Amino acid sequence: MASICEVCGKGTMSGNNVSHSNRHTKRAWKPNIQQVRAVVDGSTKRVNVCTRCLRSGKVNRAI
């Protein structure tokens, strides 16, 4: 599944793991993406959205 929100565009962020000895290694922070059935333009469609968009009501979930 793609790790990008189709509503807000939130995607993977990168950064570093920093150890106690201050060594840096690359790491990634991925958003919590869920595949849900939502109403888009009057029809039901499966969309990948982050939980922030689900919780804030930016997505109309289909029943």
C-alpha distance (Angstrom), angle and dihedral (degrees) to the residues before:
residue distance angle dihedral
M1 . . .
A2 3.77 . .
S3 3.80 112.3 .
I4 3.79 96.2 -140.2
C5 3.79 127.9 98.1
E6 3.80 113.8 -120.9
V7 3.82 91.4 -152.7
C8 3.81 106.3 46.3
G9 3.81 100.9 12.0
K10 3.80 94.6 -122.8
G11 3.79 109.9 164.6
T12 3.79 144.0 163.5
M13 3.80 117.1 -44.1
S14 3.78 123.2 -157.7
G15 3.76 133.1 -146.3
N16 3.77 142.5 130.4
N17 3.77 138.5 -69.5
V18 3.78 104.6 -135.6
S19 3.79 116.4 -158.0
H20 3.78 127.5 -154.0
S21 3.83 88.3 -97.5
N22 3.84 88.2 53.2
R23 3.81 95.6 -111.4
H24 3.81 112.2 154.0
T25 3.81 125.2 -143.0
K26 3.79 126.1 172.1
R27 3.79 120.6 -102.7
A28 3.79 138.4 166.9
W29 3.80 134.8 -132.4
K30 3.79 111.4 -149.5
P31 3.81 123.4 -162.7
N32 3.79 120.0 -120.7
I33 3.81 98.7 -101.4
Q34 3.80 119.6 -174.7
Q35 3.79 127.3 -171.6
V36 3.81 106.6 -133.4
R37 3.78 137.3 167.9
A38 3.78 108.1 -112.8
V39 3.79 137.7 172.7
V40 3.81 108.2 -107.2
D41 3.83 118.7 176.0
G42 3.81 91.0 -17.6
S43 3.81 96.1 -52.4
T44 3.79 132.4 91.2
K45 3.79 115.3 -106.2
R46 3.80 136.2 167.0
V47 3.79 110.9 -114.7
N48 3.81 134.8 177.5
V49 3.80 108.7 -127.3
C50 3.79 134.9 164.8
T51 3.78 119.7 -114.4
R52 3.81 90.9 -115.7
C53 3.83 89.6 63.8
L54 3.81 91.5 45.0
R55 3.79 92.5 50.3
S56 3.80 95.4 45.4
G57 3.80 92.9 52.0
K58 3.80 98.6 -113.8
V59 3.83 89.1 130.6
N60 3.82 125.6 63.3
R61 3.80 103.9 -144.7
A62 3.80 117.8 -145.2
I63 3.79 119.6 -127.5
